[in-house]
Amino acid sequence: MDEVDIIPEQNSNEIIRTNQYPINDDNNDLLPTYLPRLAEPILIRGAGHVTVFALNNKFDEEYPQALTHKVSRDEYQETIKRVNLILRKNVPINFKWLLCGCICCCCTIGLSLCPVLCLNKRSKNAVSKVLDWENARLYHKLGLHWRLTKQKCPNNAVQEYVLMIEFRPPLSLSHPD
């Protein structure tokens, strides 16, 4: 029994002590505050064939292994399907307007690209609204936060929009606000 193997938790939270020395010497009963070190955020990159102004027409539906004990596969896939449905509707229309804007660009001194920029902004806002709704409905309760963010591609200097799943710290019930 002395040689029992202990398997450590895969996503163990390390604890960091934030205030080791109190600033006020007259307040001796100040307790140190401990914050958990959170895991790295999960990035879900675009997997479609059409990209208009860094917004791809589809995100990868593969379930990340880091979410294994955090959220069910069904909930994850439903969220990705909702986001992909919005992108599947909007990005091809944005691409058509981009082609029309490029054809007329010389005659309009670049003003023909304004509708594409407005449509792209509308698409990003629609995806952000869906993610905010999903966060409020489910993911904040599970300690996760989804958001659409712009990041550089790993192999070149081009930027693209990715879905970022961040881990939120658990609520501390032992310390007052």
N, C-alpha and C positions, 0 to 999 in steps of 0.2 A: 504494500500500500504506500510505501515511501516513494516509489518511483512513478507516481501518477503524473501523466502529462497534463499540463494546464494549457488549454487552447485560448489564446487571447482573443478578445472581441475584434472583429475586422475593422470597424470604424470607431475605435475607442476615442473618447473625448479627453484630451489632455486639459489640465486645469492650470490657468495662469493667475498668479497673484498680481493684482494691479497696483495697489497702494501698500507698499511695505512699511513706509514710515509716515505717520500722520503729520499733516502740515501744522495743525494747531497743537501746541504742547499742553494747553489747558484742558483739552478734551481727551482724557485717557481711555475712555470706553469706546473709542472708534474701532470698529471691527474691520479687518482687511476684507476687501472685495475680491472675489474669485470669479473669473470669467472662463467659460469653456472654450478651448480652441476648436474651431469648426473645421470640417472637411472642405476640401477644394470644391468649388462649384462645378457642376456638370454642364458641358457645352453640347448642344445638339445642332449640328451643322446642316445646311441646306443640301438636299440630295436631288433636286430637279435639274432639268436641262436648260431652263430659261431663267436668267437673272437680269432684272431691270433696276438700275441704281442701287445695287448691293442687296436687293431683296429677291430671294430665290422663290420659285413657284411651289416648292415642296420641302418639307423637313423629313429627316430620317426617322422612320417609325420603329427602329430597333430599340428594344428595352435596355437601358444601361444597367450594368451589374451593380453600380453603386446605389441604386434605388431598391435593391432586392427586399430589404426588410423595412423600407420606408413607405412605399405606396404599391398598390396592386398593379399588375400588368394591364388589367381592363381599364382602370382609371387613367393610367398613363396613355394608353392607346386612344381613349376617348378624347383626351385633351389634344393630342397630336392630330387626330382626325378633324376636330373643330378648327384648329389653326390651318391645316392643309386645305380644308374646304374653302375658307376665306381666300387663301392664296391662289387656289385653283381657279376661283372666279375672277379675281382682280388682276393678277399678274399678266395673263395673256392679253387683256384689254389694254393694260399699260404698255405692253410691248407693241401692240398695233399703233397706239398713239405715238410711241417713240419713233416708229418707222415713218409715219406721216409727218411728224415734226422734223425729222432729219431731212426728208425730201424738200420740205418748205422752209428750211432753216435759212438759206441764203436770201430768200425773198423777204422774210419777216425779221431779219436781223437777230435771230435766235429766240424771238418771242413765241414761236410755235412749239417750243419745248416746255412752256409754262403749264399747259394742261397735264403733261406727263408728271411733272413735279408735284402738282396738286393731287393727282390720282395716286401717286406713290405714297404721299403723306397720308392720304385717306386709308390706304391699305395697311400702313403701319399702325395707324390709330385703331383700326378695326381689330387687328391682332392683339394690340395692347389691351383693348377693352375686354376681349375674350379671356386673356390671361389674368387680368384683374378680377374678373368674375370667378374664374376657376380658383384663384388664390383665396378669395373671400369664402367661397363655397367649401373648399376642401383642403387645399395645400397649406394654408397658414395654420390650420389645426394640427397638421402633421409635422410642422416645423420646416416647411419648404416654401420657397418663393420663386415663382417663374417670372421671367421678364425677357423682353426682346432687346438685344443690345448689339452694337456694331463692334466688330473686332477684326483684326488683321488675319488673313489666311496664314496658315503655318508655313507654306512653301513659297509665298511671294508677298509683295507689298500691297496687294489688293485687299480692300476691306469688304466684309459681308456682314449681313445681319444673322445672328445666331440666337437660339433660345438658350438662356442661362438658367439653370436650376440651382439656387443658392440654399444652403442650409442655414436656418435661423436658430439662434440659441434658445434652449428651452426656458420656460418661465421659471424664475426662482421664487418659490413660495416661502422661503425662510427669511428673505431680506425684504424690508419695506421699500417702497418707491423712493 
